[in-house]
Structure formats: structure tokens, C-alpha cells
């Protein structure tokens, strides 16, 4: 198992401290796994409700070459939403939806944004698509 696979397994097991430590060790060494380590650190920050840190880590992961997928885009969008950065959040969720139209949580996230923005009709449309 590679270092990044170990960090991912630790994250999946809910061991945030171990996942963070593994990722920090990766960042001190092998640069080929840097984007993945930054993404995992972003998820750890999001789970710890450190939303500004999560946004920074997701942005850096993408800048470092992490391929934009629904995982990072939905998590990045959620961190932005929690900070009240609704336009950025909507952009992330829209990109995630463009990549995969079969993920109900993406529709749900867009519905939340539209509701907060006062667009009840569009929010209801996305809620229905989510379920």
C-alpha cells in the first residue's frame, strides 16, 4: 500500500489525525502524491469545520494538478457554502454536475445554494432531482 493509499484508508476509517499526519509526511517527501495529499487534508479540514483552511487546501490541490472530479468539487463547494461564498460554491457544484449527473448529493448541494439565494423554484427542481 502506498503512502497516499494509507492516508486515504485512514481517512475512510475516520482516523483524521493519522490521515493528516500521513499527508503531512507525504508533503515533506514525495511530490508526485502532493495533489492527492492536499485533497485529503482539505477533507480533514472540512470534517473539522476548518472551512477557510479547507478552501485553501482544495484550491492548492487543484493548482498542483489534482484532476477535478466530483469528490474534490463537492467538498470544495461545501467549504465555500459554509463560508457564505455561494457563487463559488455554485460554480464548484455545477462543475461536479457537469462531470457526473448521477450524484444525488450534487443536486442537493445546488438546491441548498438556490434556496439560500432566494430562488425557491429552482431549489425545488434540484431537490426533486436529488431524490
N, C-alpha and C positions, 0 to 999 in steps of 0.2 A: 504494500500500500504506500503510495506517495505521501509526501508531507501534506499536500493540499487535500488529498482524499481523507487523510486522518483528520484534518481540520473540519472538513465537511461532515464526517461521521460524528465528530464531537458536537458540532452544531445541531445535527439531526437528533442527537441523543439529549439535547437540551443542556449540555455542559458548556455554557457560554465562556466561562473563564478559561477552560482548556482550549476551546476553539480560538479565542482571542490570543492566547499565548502561542499557539501553533502558528497562527497567521503572522504575529509579530516576529517570530523566528524566521519565517519564510521571507519576510520583508528585509531582514538583516542579511539574508543569503541569496538564494537563487532568485534571479529576477524574472525568469520565464513564467513563474506562477504568481507574479506580483498582481496582475489584474484580478485573478480569482481570489487571492488573499484579501485584497481591498474590498471586494464584493462581500465576502464572508464577514469581514469586520464591519461593513455597513449594516448587514443584517443583525449582527450582535448589537450594534449601537441602536438600531431601530427597536429591537426587543427590549433594550434597557431604557427606552424612551429618551435617548440622547439624539433627538431629531436633527439639530444642526450638524452634529458630527456625522450622522448617517448620510445626510445630503452631501457633505463634503467627500465622504468616502466613496459613495456611488459615483459622483461626478469624476473623481480621480480614477476610479476603476475603468470607467468608460474612456477617459482620456488616455489611460495606459494601454488600451487595446482590448478591454473586455468586450466581447461581442454582445451588443444589445439584444437581450432576449426578454421574455415575459417575466422571468424571475427578477432581474435587476430593475426593469422598468416599473413593475408594480410596486416593488419595495421602495424605489426611489420616489415614485409618485406618492406613496403613502407617507413617507417622511415629509415631503413638500406639503401635503394636505394637512398634516399635523401642525405644521408651522404657519398655516394660513396662506401658503403660496399656491393658490388654487389654479392659476393659469399654468404654472409649471407642472403641477400635479396632473391637470387635464392633459397636457402635452405628453407626459410620460404614459398615462393610461391609454391615450389614443394610439401612441406608437405600439404599445403592447397589444392592443386590439387588432391593429393592422397586421401584426406578426402571427396572431393566433385568435381566431374568432370563437374558439370553443372553450375559453376560460371564463366561467361564470363570475369569478371574483373581479375580473377586469370590468365587466359590465356593471357590477355592483359598485366598484370604485367610481366609475364615471357617474352613476346615478347619485352617489353621495355628493360629488362635486356640483352637479347640476342643481341638486336640491338646495345646497348652501348658497349657490349663486342666484337662487330665486326662480329657476326655470323648472317649475313643477311638472309641466307636461313632458318635457324631455327626460326629466328624472324618472318619472313613472315608466316611460318607454324603456329605459335602461334597466330599471328594476325588473320589469317583466322579462326582459332578455336574460337576466341573471338567473331567474328561476324558471 
